[in-house]
Amino acid sequence: MATKLLVIAGEASGDLHGGHLLRELKKRQPGITLVGIGGASMTPYLDEKIADLKDLEAFTPLVATEKAPPPAFESRGYSRRTLY
């Protein structure tokens, strides 16, 4: 079974650290699928980008998921309920 991981950065430092983390995950587990909300640092490593951090103006991951447009989650098979 393939591993799929949802990763959300709520602000710039989370995006920076998330980018480093995602880069290492891709190196160590080449088959992993990364889905998430992030900015410039995380984007190169995301297989599916739900939304861009700069468009959400969020301060926490919870706010980021609340502000993301519903189709961004639902079209990928996620529901807001599963994210909380």
C-alpha positions in Angstrom: 0.0 0.0 0.0 1.4 3.4 -1.0 1.8 6.0 1.7 -0.1 9.3 1.3 0.6 12.1 3.7 -1.3 15.4 4.2 1.0 18.2 5.3 -0.1 21.8 6.1 2.0 24.8 6.8 0.1 27.7 8.4 2.8 30.3 8.2 6.2 31.1 6.6 8.4 29.3 9.2 6.3 26.2 8.9 6.7 26.3 5.2 10.4 26.7 5.5 10.8 23.7 7.9 8.2 21.8 6.0 10.2 22.1 2.8 13.2 20.6 4.5 11.1 17.8 6.0 9.4 17.0 2.7 12.7 17.0 0.8 14.1 14.4 3.2 10.9 12.3 3.1 11.1 12.2 -0.7 14.8 11.0 -0.5 14.1 8.3 2.1 10.7 7.2 0.7 10.6 7.8 -3.0 7.2 6.3 -3.4 5.5 8.6 -0.9 2.7 10.9 -2.1 2.7 14.3 -0.4 -0.5 16.4 -0.5 -0.8 19.7 1.2 -1.0 23.4 1.8 2.3 25.3 1.6 4.3 28.0 0.1 7.4 28.3 -2.0 9.6 26.0 0.1 7.1 23.1 0.2 5.7 23.4 -3.3 8.5 21.6 -5.1 7.9 18.5 -3.0 4.1 18.3 -3.0 2.5 15.9 -5.4 -0.9 17.6 -4.9 -1.1 21.2 -3.8 -4.4 22.0 -2.2 -3.8 25.7 -1.8 -0.9 28.2 -1.6 0.0 29.6 1.8 0.1 33.1 0.5 -3.5 33.0 -0.6 -4.8 31.8 2.7 -3.2 34.5 5.0 -3.5 32.0 7.8 -1.7 31.8 11.1 -2.4 28.2 12.1 -3.1 25.0 10.2 -6.6 24.9 11.5 -7.3 28.3 10.1 -5.7 27.3 6.8 -8.1 24.3 6.5 -11.1 26.6 7.3 -10.1 29.1 4.7 -9.3 26.7 1.9 -12.1 26.5 -0.7 -14.2 23.4 -0.1 -13.6 21.9 -3.6 -9.9 21.9 -2.8 -10.5 19.2 -0.3 -13.6 17.5 -1.5 -12.3 17.0 -5.1 -9.4 15.0 -3.7 -11.6 12.8 -1.5 -11.0 14.6 1.8 -13.7 16.1 4.0 -13.2 18.8 6.6 -14.3 16.4 9.2 -11.4 14.1 8.5 -8.9 17.0 8.9 -9.9 17.9 12.4 
